Amino acid sequence: MNLELSILDETLAELTRRLLEARDAGGHWRGELSPSALATATAVAALAVADRSAHPELIRRGLEWLVRNQNQDGGWGDSVLSKSNLSTTLLCWSALAFGGEGDPSCARSVGWAEDWLRDEAGSLEPRRIVAALERRYGRDRSFSAPILTLCALAGRLGRGKHPWRWIKPLPFELAALPHRWLKHLRLPVVSYALPALIAVGLARFRHRPPRNPFSWLLRRLAAEPALRVLGRSQPPSGGFLEATPLTAFVVMSLAASGQTGHPVVGKGIRFLVNSVREDGSWPIDTDLATWVTTLSVSALAGRGDCGAGIPASPWSPAGGPADLAAQDCRRILDWLLRQQHRVEHPYTHAQPGGWAWTDLSGGAPDADDTAGAMLALRNLAAAPPQAGNLHDKGPADFQREISAAALAGVQWLLDLQNRDGGIPTFCRGWGKLPFDRSSPDLTAHALAAWGAWLEDLPASLKADVLRAMDGALEYLRRVQRTDGSWAPLWFGSQYAPGEENPTYGTARVLAALLRIEPDLAHRGRISGMAAKAAGWLLSAQNGDRGWGGARGIASSVEETAVATHALTGLLEGLPRGHTEDAMEVPSRSAIEEAVAGGVSWLIEKTRHGKSTPAAPIGLYFARLWYFERLYPLIFAVAALRAVRARIK
């Protein structure tokens, strides 16, 4: 590759230094999620509906933040870097109703928002607003029902009982059934939205009860059991999934159903009060501490999450500034081991063995974070042995604890795998809504995690894992698009068709395929998929030599880094066993040219590592956008370390 090594080394050193300095006092990474107009609007509304007199200052500051961060076109996006969308603009427009539109700045903001909504929905008539939301969300009422609830509470759909006719009733009474039954009932909400189903359903029942006396009696009798389920699923922090919007919807809906004094409301308000930022805004979630820590560890190890195996080590004999010292590794290991869930989760009823995205009590075990933790454990377990650790365990005891945790994670992912061979986020076999389905990025991450621990498994478990890997590979083969790309679940591109991000999805799956060591039966499938994926990534590189979320989308640090990193794994060649029906294998020179271009773009865009501007590529509950300030830094470190490790 035609690269100036001194500039590459200078940039990598600066990026690594910044990543290491981003750790908190505990020695791991916590990151910082972007401020969110959507989260701020829902939090303000919840505080106003539940007890406006108790929190006037928080409400005022939140509304002022919304006014200051309104987009020039009159709408709002989820984050301050997001384009305007219908959902967030409706929520912000409704939240401003609680601030007194007599205020001139508030009144102007409302007027601009209404102009935007008329252009988007056709008019401000409730039927037009409902129709526009249905076009966006279809059958999934996980988010459309809470949005309309806030609109109704703010008087945006009319007055009295009339507004509630636009909100379809949610079957909150089903929450009282055994949890294992729910996935068979085809609920109109995703698995992790059950608290909203209960609370919004109760509010709608209170304001527009059914005329059928049997239905009324059934729901009346089910209200208390449903509330008990809601109470049991609320974490000690008070924040459902540590998510501001979900918690705010529960608080405002319960308050609107006459449950202002319920303990769930009190704990939810405490969470919202504790979560506000100094500028008056709220983030979409508290943090992604476990996720960004595992990403950082793998990046520093030269692997970059589910990237191709690289022999580089995160620590040097001299313990230089670009490396994690052995004691730092032990502190992170100890912290990660404590984050593994050891009992059945009260919210999702996930079995023990998984990891959540955060160490806070509102997190729930999920596939991506469990796979990420298992890969981080594998990297950290290779740290030079020491006499003890934070719990005074000897090296041998500590290694046994690591192995036990990894084996539990292996089994947890096995139990999560769907019949189609793919991996979903939280729950196996739950419904057909998009965020409960199998997805390529999660499946690839699980493949990489299984592969990392395969040789450490007992024979019977290893046989189960090999069968699971075979099913996962077959799933990836089926869902790979004809152009060679894969679309991920939890990362998107706001300007790409369908808001999908095939660059991220294809890069992550390709990197995972190159990481695992398949047996002969798998090699043909892997090489064929990898060749097609590589061809798509090469074709999607922009003229400026960076990558965006899809072909023709403006380049970003995040997407350029993951694409560069994945293609770097191909410099040693595709796995043997290439099949005749696969797309032509890209030449080494073409791959080298693309990688060199990506590296040059990253060096220039980051100003030799001094700046890593974030892009809103993250997706959350019902396609809500966010950006995380550590993503571009982590991904850039991973990509440049991978490249540097392959330059002789």
Secondary structure, 3 states (H helix, E strand, C coil): CCCCHHHHHHHHHHHHHHHHHCECCCCCECCCECEEHHHHHHHHHHHHHHHHHHCHHHHHHHHHHHHHCCCCCCCCCCECCCCCCHHHHHHHHHHHHHHCCCCHHHHHHHHHHHHHHHHHHCCCCHHHHHHHHHHHHCCCCCCHHHHHHHHHHCCCCCCCCHHHHHCCCCCHHHHHCCHHHHCCCCCCCCHHHHHHHHHHHHHHHHHCCCCCHHHHHHHHHHHHHHHHHHHHHCCCCCCHHHEHHHHHHHHHHHHHCCCCCCHHHHHHHHHHHHHCCCCCCEECECCCHHHHHHHHHHHHCCCCCCCCCCCCCCCCCCCCCCCCCHHHHHHHHHHHHHHCCCCCCCCCCCCCCCECCCCCCCCCCEHHHHHHHHHHHHHHCCCCCCCCCCCCCCHHHHHHHHHHHHHHHHHHHHHHCCCCCCECCCCCCCCCCHHHCCEHHHHHHHHHHHHHHHHHCCHHHHHHHHHHHHHHHHHHHHHCCCCCCCCCCCECCCCCHHHCCHHHHHHHHHHHHHHCCCCHHHHHHHHHHHHHHHHHHHHHCCCCCCCCCCCCCCCCHHHHHHHHHHHHHHHHCCCCCCCCCCCCCCCHHHHHHHHHHHHHHHHHHCCCCCCCCCCCCEEECCCEEECECCHHHHHHHHHHHHHHHCCC
